[in-house]
C-alpha cells in the first residue's frame, strides 16, 4: 500500500510539473506576442529578384526574351528606430543564355532604410558590382503578410541605375519577393 501511495504521488508530481511547464510556456508565448520589438533590432531576409526591363542608349532589353537573369538577394537590416535603419545586401546573379548558365555578377548593396508605415519601407542603396558597374538603387518594399514569429513576406520594386565599365548609363525596373526573418 505504501508503494502504491508513493507511485501515485510521483505520478501526480509529474502531472503537476507538466501542467506548470505548459502554463508557463503559454504565458511566455502570450507575453512575447504582445511585446513590441525593442530597438535597435536586427532582421534578415532572403529573396528572388527578376530584372524585367532595362533602358539605355543601346536600346531596351527585356528579361526572359534572349536570356534569363535572376538574382538572390540576402541581407541584414539594423533598425535604429521603427523609422530609420541601415542595411547591407549581397546579390549573386545568374544568367542563362543559349543553354549555358553561370554566375554573372555579385552585387554589394549597402544603404539606408526609411520606415514609411503600413508595411512600406524605402531603401536607398548604393551599388558596387563585380562586373564593373556602380550606381544607386532606390527600392520600394511592402511587407504583405506577417508571421507570428516576427517574420514577414514582402514584395519590392527595385529601380537600379548603373554607370561605368565603358557602357552607357542604364535604368532597370525589377520585381523582387522574399521572406524576412
Buried (B, 14 or more C-beta within 10 A) or exposed (E): EEEEEEEEEEEEEEEEEEEEEEEEEEEEEEEEEEEEEEEEBEBEBEBEBBBBEBEBEEEEBEBEEEBEBBBBBBBEBBBEEEEEBBBBBBBBBBBEEEEEEEEBBBBBBBBEBEBEEEBEBBBEBEBBBEBEBBBBBBBBBBBEEEEEEEBBBBBBBBEBBBEEEEBEEBEBEBBBEBBBE
